[in-house]
Amino acid sequence: MIASFLLSRLSLQPTLAAPESVFSAEWVAPLRAAGKLRLEFDLDLFTVAILLGKFQRIELLERQLQQLRAQLPAHLRPQSTGDDPAR
């Protein structure tokens, strides 16, 4: 039931046409985080679907930020304080 709901609400599609669904590894972290929040806050599946979309968007933006930081010359890069996991 949960998988079919998420499949209908998201672009979460199996990567292989197999008897059991196989999904891309990019969904592992967002699914774990959303599942944890669902249990902690007793969230409904619609809210979990929204969270998954937002988590995926955040991950994409973090990757883009890392790529942009890597393109900066060393003397212009922000100093790492250890607080920011994206660095």
C-alpha positions in Angstrom: 0.0 0.0 0.0 2.7 2.5 1.0 4.8 1.7 -2.1 1.8 2.0 -4.5 0.9 5.3 -2.9 4.4 6.7 -3.3 4.6 5.4 -6.8 1.4 7.2 -7.8 2.4 10.5 -6.1 6.0 10.6 -7.1 8.2 9.8 -10.0 9.5 6.9 -8.0 9.7 4.3 -10.7 11.4 0.9 -10.5 14.6 0.7 -12.5 14.1 -2.9 -13.6 11.0 -4.7 -14.8 11.3 -7.6 -12.3 8.9 -9.5 -10.1 10.2 -7.4 -7.1 10.8 -3.7 -7.6 14.3 -2.4 -7.7 14.8 1.4 -7.1 17.7 3.7 -7.7 20.0 4.2 -4.8 19.3 7.9 -4.9 16.0 7.2 -3.1 17.6 5.4 -0.1 18.5 8.4 2.0 15.3 10.4 1.4 13.1 7.3 2.0 14.9 6.5 5.3 14.6 10.2 6.5 10.9 10.4 5.5 10.2 7.0 7.1 11.8 8.1 10.3 9.9 11.3 10.4 6.7 9.5 9.6 7.1 7.3 12.7 8.3 10.1 15.0 5.4 12.5 14.1 2.7 10.0 12.9 2.6 11.6 9.5 0.2 10.5 6.8 1.4 9.1 3.4 0.5 12.3 1.6 2.9 14.3 3.9 5.6 11.6 3.4 5.3 12.0 -0.4 5.8 15.8 0.0 8.8 15.2 2.3 10.4 12.9 -0.2 10.1 15.5 -3.0 11.6 18.1 -0.7 14.4 15.9 0.5 15.3 15.0 -3.1 15.4 18.7 -4.0 17.6 19.6 -1.1 20.0 16.8 -2.1 20.2 18.1 -5.6 20.8 21.7 -4.4 23.6 20.4 -2.0 25.3 18.6 -4.9 25.1 21.8 -7.1 26.5 23.8 -4.2 29.5 21.4 -3.9 30.1 21.6 -7.6 30.1 25.4 -7.5 32.4 25.5 -4.5 34.8 23.2 -6.3 35.1 25.6 -9.2 36.1 28.5 -7.0 39.8 29.3 -6.8 41.3 28.1 -3.4 41.7 31.7 -2.1 38.0 32.4 -2.6 36.6 29.3 -1.0 34.9 29.7 2.4 36.9 28.4 5.3 35.4 25.1 6.6 34.3 25.3 10.3 33.2 21.6 10.5 29.6 22.7 11.1 28.4 22.5 7.5 28.0 18.8 6.3 27.8 20.0 2.7 31.4 21.1 2.8 
